[in-house]
Amino acid sequence: VKRLSECFFLRETSRINLLINESDIYNELHDIVRNSLYYSRLPHLPIECIELDGIPDTLPILIEEIYSPTDQQSTTSILSSLNS
């Protein structure tokens, strides 16, 4: 669990973003994390099993998204810009 928490991110965004393909954001985030000095130098756990705990190259990067409500006016303007 400790190892898993090293690569857990929280992203807060508007519900309107459910309509937008944001896969590039996640690809960029994964690249930044995978290439970071911190990530490549994660310390060994006091008790570990490489096969189960993983190494930096194989650890999952988790992103939890929290969608907040939007007001009607901003939703309408965003939707109209998407339709243009």
Backbone as CSV, one residue per row, in Angstrom:
resi,resn,N_x,N_y,N_z,CA_x,CA_y,CA_z,C_x,C_y,C_z
1,VAL,0.829,-1.188,0.000,0.000,0.000,0.000,0.875,1.254,0.000
2,LYS,1.963,1.238,0.755,2.852,2.400,0.789,3.411,2.690,-0.598
3,ARG,3.826,1.680,-1.297,4.389,1.868,-2.634,3.331,2.422,-3.587
4,LEU,2.122,1.930,-3.469,1.045,2.380,-4.334,0.727,3.855,-4.105
5,SER,0.844,4.320,-2.872,0.526,5.719,-2.566,1.530,6.695,-3.174
6,GLU,2.690,6.222,-3.576,3.698,7.094,-4.180,3.244,7.628,-5.535
7,CYS,2.340,6.943,-6.186,1.927,7.316,-7.542,0.424,7.525,-7.624
8,PHE,-0.135,8.140,-6.616,-1.566,8.394,-6.571,-1.790,9.898,-6.647
9,PHE,-2.559,10.325,-7.631,-2.808,11.743,-7.828,-4.303,12.009,-7.793
10,LEU,-4.653,13.204,-7.374,-6.041,13.632,-7.308,-6.201,14.820,-8.247
11,ARG,-7.209,14.750,-9.107,-7.454,15.833,-10.062,-8.887,16.306,-9.906
12,GLU,-9.040,17.588,-9.598,-10.371,18.173,-9.488,-10.655,18.943,-10.766
13,THR,-11.820,18.712,-11.332,-12.185,19.354,-12.586,-13.695,19.538,-12.645
14,SER,-14.133,20.240,-13.631,-15.556,20.510,-13.806,-16.241,19.334,-14.509
15,ARG,-17.505,19.145,-14.229,-18.255,18.064,-14.884,-18.307,18.226,-16.396
16,ILE,-18.222,19.437,-16.864,-18.284,19.672,-18.308,-17.114,18.990,-19.018
17,ASN,-16.031,18.750,-18.311,-14.871,18.086,-18.908,-15.129,16.622,-19.233
18,LEU,-16.252,16.104,-18.779,-16.627,14.742,-19.168,-16.890,14.666,-20.669
19,LEU,-17.215,15.800,-21.280,-17.520,15.847,-22.709,-16.283,16.039,-23.571
20,ILE,-15.160,16.274,-22.946,-13.932,16.592,-23.670,-12.936,15.444,-23.534
21,ASN,-12.326,15.072,-24.641,-11.300,14.035,-24.607,-10.012,14.645,-24.059
22,GLU,-9.618,14.219,-22.880,-8.430,14.772,-22.235,-7.315,13.739,-22.098
23,SER,-7.277,12.790,-22.975,-6.281,11.722,-22.843,-4.851,12.251,-22.917
24,ASP,-4.631,13.334,-23.652,-3.280,13.897,-23.745,-2.769,14.376,-22.391
25,ILE,-3.673,14.894,-21.567,-3.281,15.361,-20.234,-2.711,14.200,-19.424
26,TYR,-3.360,13.054,-19.524,-2.914,11.894,-18.752,-1.612,11.330,-19.302
27,ASN,-1.460,11.335,-20.604,-0.199,10.879,-21.191,0.955,11.768,-20.743
28,GLU,0.730,13.078,-20.734,1.765,14.011,-20.291,2.100,13.800,-18.817
29,LEU,1.074,13.621,-17.999,1.304,13.395,-16.570,2.100,12.112,-16.343
30,HIS,1.740,11.047,-17.054,2.476,9.789,-16.916,3.939,9.972,-17.315
31,ASP,4.177,10.688,-18.407,5.559,10.919,-18.840,6.343,11.724,-17.807
32,ILE,5.719,12.752,-17.261,6.394,13.583,-16.253,6.746,12.754,-15.029
33,VAL,5.787,11.958,-14.558,6.027,11.147,-13.360,7.082,10.085,-13.638
34,ARG,6.934,9.340,-14.718,7.881,8.257,-15.031,9.307,8.770,-15.198
35,ASN,9.464,9.981,-15.709,10.801,10.526,-15.955,11.330,11.379,-14.811
36,SER,10.567,11.504,-13.729,11.013,12.342,-12.615,12.109,11.644,-11.810
37,LEU,12.972,12.447,-11.263,14.061,11.932,-10.438,13.508,11.248,-9.190
38,TYR,12.487,11.843,-8.588,11.882,11.260,-7.385,11.361,9.853,-7.665
39,TYR,10.628,9.714,-8.743,10.010,8.433,-9.082,11.064,7.362,-9.368
40,SER,12.127,7.741,-10.035,13.164,6.761,-10.373,14.009,6.367,-9.164
41,ARG,13.937,7.167,-8.102,14.731,6.883,-6.899,13.866,6.536,-5.693
42,LEU,12.726,5.931,-5.918,11.878,5.533,-4.794,12.662,4.604,-3.881
43,PRO,12.641,4.876,-2.590,13.412,4.034,-1.670,12.820,2.631,-1.562
44,HIS,13.660,1.691,-1.221,13.187,0.327,-0.997,12.333,0.286,0.259
45,LEU,11.364,-0.587,0.259,10.529,-0.772,1.441,11.276,-1.638,2.448
46,PRO,10.988,-1.482,3.754,11.668,-2.302,4.766,11.515,-3.797,4.484
47,ILE,10.341,-4.195,4.073,10.092,-5.583,3.658,9.446,-5.490,2.291
48,GLU,10.060,-6.104,1.297,9.497,-5.982,-0.039,9.653,-7.260,-0.833
49,CYS,8.804,-7.377,-1.807,8.862,-8.468,-2.767,8.761,-7.809,-4.135
50,ILE,9.852,-7.761,-4.863,9.906,-7.065,-6.145,8.790,-7.527,-7.078
51,GLU,8.496,-8.823,-7.081,7.462,-9.348,-7.976,6.088,-8.757,-7.660
52,LEU,5.816,-8.505,-6.386,4.507,-7.977,-5.992,4.506,-6.455,-5.840
53,ASP,5.589,-5.907,-5.308,5.642,-4.467,-5.060,5.988,-3.675,-6.310
54,GLY,6.669,-4.292,-7.240,7.020,-3.630,-8.484,8.273,-2.786,-8.385
55,ILE,8.677,-2.326,-9.524,9.811,-1.418,-9.646,9.276,-0.161,-10.334
56,PRO,10.005,0.939,-10.303,9.473,2.170,-10.904,8.976,2.016,-12.344
57,ASP,9.560,1.128,-13.115,9.116,0.952,-14.504,7.753,0.288,-14.621
58,THR,7.330,-0.428,-13.582,6.076,-1.175,-13.677,5.000,-0.720,-12.697
59,LEU,5.306,0.243,-11.828,4.307,0.709,-10.870,3.182,1.445,-11.584
60,PRO,1.951,1.213,-11.182,0.847,1.953,-11.806,0.826,3.400,-11.317
61,ILE,0.363,4.275,-12.169,0.138,5.665,-11.800,-1.371,5.850,-11.801
62,LEU,-1.921,6.174,-10.635,-3.368,6.280,-10.477,-3.785,7.744,-10.395
63,ILE,-4.850,8.076,-11.109,-5.383,9.428,-11.081,-6.861,9.340,-10.732
64,GLU,-7.205,9.883,-9.576,-8.612,9.934,-9.178,-9.159,11.290,-9.600
65,GLU,-10.289,11.271,-10.276,-10.900,12.511,-10.725,-12.129,12.826,-9.885
66,ILE,-12.220,14.068,-9.485,-13.391,14.550,-8.759,-14.026,15.624,-9.630
67,TYR,-15.271,15.393,-10.004,-15.977,16.324,-10.875,-16.900,17.208,-10.056
68,SER,-16.685,18.512,-10.146,-17.513,19.458,-9.407,-18.649,19.950,-10.296
69,PRO,-19.749,20.342,-9.687,-20.871,20.856,-10.479,-20.488,22.157,-11.186
70,THR,-21.173,22.441,-12.273,-20.951,23.688,-13.000,-22.235,24.490,-12.995
71,ASP,-22.096,25.783,-13.186,-23.317,26.574,-13.304,-23.817,26.503,-14.743
72,GLN,-25.071,26.765,-14.951,-25.703,26.593,-16.258,-25.079,27.496,-17.312
73,GLN,-24.731,28.723,-16.962,-24.193,29.669,-17.926,-22.844,29.207,-18.476
74,SER,-21.944,28.771,-17.622,-20.637,28.323,-18.108,-20.772,27.053,-18.929
75,THR,-21.706,26.183,-18.554,-21.936,24.958,-19.313,-22.407,25.286,-20.718
76,THR,-23.318,26.219,-20.844,-23.848,26.605,-22.149,-22.755,27.197,-23.025
77,SER,-21.921,28.053,-22.480,-20.862,28.665,-23.279,-19.819,27.641,-23.714
78,ILE,-19.503,26.710,-22.866,-18.534,25.673,-23.235,-19.116,24.768,-24.311
79,LEU,-20.366,24.371,-24.160,-21.004,23.510,-25.155,-21.100,24.214,-26.504
80,SER,-21.401,25.496,-26.513,-21.491,26.216,-27.783,-20.120,26.307,-28.447
81,SER,-19.062,26.444,-27.664,-17.724,26.488,-28.255,-17.309,25.124,-28.799
82,LEU,-17.806,24.052,-28.189,-17.505,22.708,-28.691,-18.211,22.446,-30.012
83,ASN,-19.389,23.002,-30.178,-20.170,22.789,-31.394,-19.669,23.629,-32.553
84,SER,-18.843,24.616,-32.302,-18.348,25.514,-33.359,-17.325,24.852,-34.230
